[in-house]
Amino acid sequence: MGTYLELHYLEELKRDFPTIEFAAEQAEPHIYVSEEELLPLMRRLRENPVFSFDRMGNITAVDYREYIEMVYMLYSRGFDKWVTVKCRLDREKPVAESMTQVWPGTEFEEREIYDLMGVEFLHHPDLRRILMPDNYTAHPLRKDFVPLQPKIEGGVLTWHRQKSSS
Amino acid sequence: MAQTEKFVLNMGPQHPSTHGVLQVQVELDGENIVGAKPVMGYLHRGIEKLMESRTYQQCVPFTDRLDYVSAMNNNLGFCMAVEKLAGIEVPERAWYIRTICCELNRIASHHVFIGSLTNDLGSATGMIYAFRDREKILDLFNIICGARMTCHYIRIGGVAADAQDEFFQKTEEFINYVPEMLDEYNRLFTGNEIFQRRMQGTSIISREDALRFGMSGPNIRASGLSYDIRKLDKYGIYGKLDFEVPIGENGDNWDRYLIRIREIEESARIIRQCLDNMPGGAFKGKVPKVLKPPKGDAYQRVENTRGELGFYIVSDGTAKPYRVHIRRPSFINLQALDHMCRGMVLADSVTAFATIDPLMGEVDC
């Protein structure tokens, strides 16, 4: 089934990355890390042979209304181990380092998060919308999303915000 | 020296070989491909968003519409994620029926793969053979749940209804037919020289590249990596069953085709073991009418026909999920398309689309 990374490894990481937080009493404590230390931590988890998390099992973002949380679930094929890393971002202007620098296979998934959740990724090779039209301006998976109205202007499809009065 | 100029050709979204509404912007130098960019979103329905406004039980039919040729596997992934979140026990008989359905669906999905691949390689006859046999499986689904493609048969806590003797009997008839069917395919396709020449040594993905692109399913196994969630996680009853994971050597189109043929054999083996050891008992566990899982999140991955399918569900303690994220294997596998097409001629790009086996319902979600 794959087991979760043991507590003593997390404590070891805590020594090198002081902003890490985790609830040690939980069975599977998620690592919460600050934006600044996200990339170095991920590099350590990927490249250090003690961990060697060589697969990004799942990458997503959740809108909690006060903040946006990035969720990274890493899987190590060699040790059959999991670890969950979470990073809270400012909801008004969410910016995070791109994980394509560590796992190149996250390119499309980060484009999807950029498209649907509006998180901007630094150092991403090709950050464009992937599912919604290129000239769309809203981010559908946000909790306060209101669908934009399509309108054809001069033969071009454009998107407009609904009038608040209606 | 003749000068050549690069130009961009749009394959799709309306093109018979793009398996739905995939658009590929192919950059060509003469007939040689120098780049291929997939453009998707034409089938985007916002399933992740739609699920947020429905109860957990109402979400299950949406998963049918993701990968619509292997609906059972999608149902299973979502139901297992909810069961993990809410701590629901599933009876053993339900697990056996689920496994039979999932493996039947895997065979049906590989039929579509073989059919469309042969069609793309110029043999429309081949498609008819594969779809004729797929029809037999769809009829089995018709018996068990009344639907053929979008089954909605696997439910949270078990399955929708108990399987009848007629289903088991007809399934056994089908399993007995599988060797004969594969023999026919091997004579018709595998031994075909045109088929071999077009696929051997084209669009090679090395082991390192397959890992780099985060690929999964038959595509990563064709590159020589034994990566099958059924074997790794042993979810459900897969730990009790005896089956092998076929592995390729070169990672070319030919290996990706052969892997699927051999997976049909293994799936048939799994179904036979399930039929022989079918236990009695309940087909559905105890599930409350209004399902309110405790606060928290859960991630569950299963081996879909196209690879590692994962469901990440966040619950806020109400009857509706707060957030659902779906890790879609064919969406991630498509990242390799550019690498596969580079250096090939245009006619080979069609083979590359076919063997990567993307399904647009799943890619666009």
Interface residues (C-beta under 8 A of the other chain):
Chain A: M1 G2 D54 R55 M56 G57 N58 T60 V62 D63 V71 M73 R77 D80 W103 P104 G105 T106 E107 F108 E109 E112 L116 R129 I130 L131 M132 P133 P140 L141 F145
Chain B: M40 G41 H44 G46 E48 K49 L211 R212 F213 G214 M215 Y227 L232 D233 K234 Y235 D297 Y299 R301 E308 G310 Y312 V314 Y322 R323 H325 R327 F331 I332 L334 Q335 D364 C365
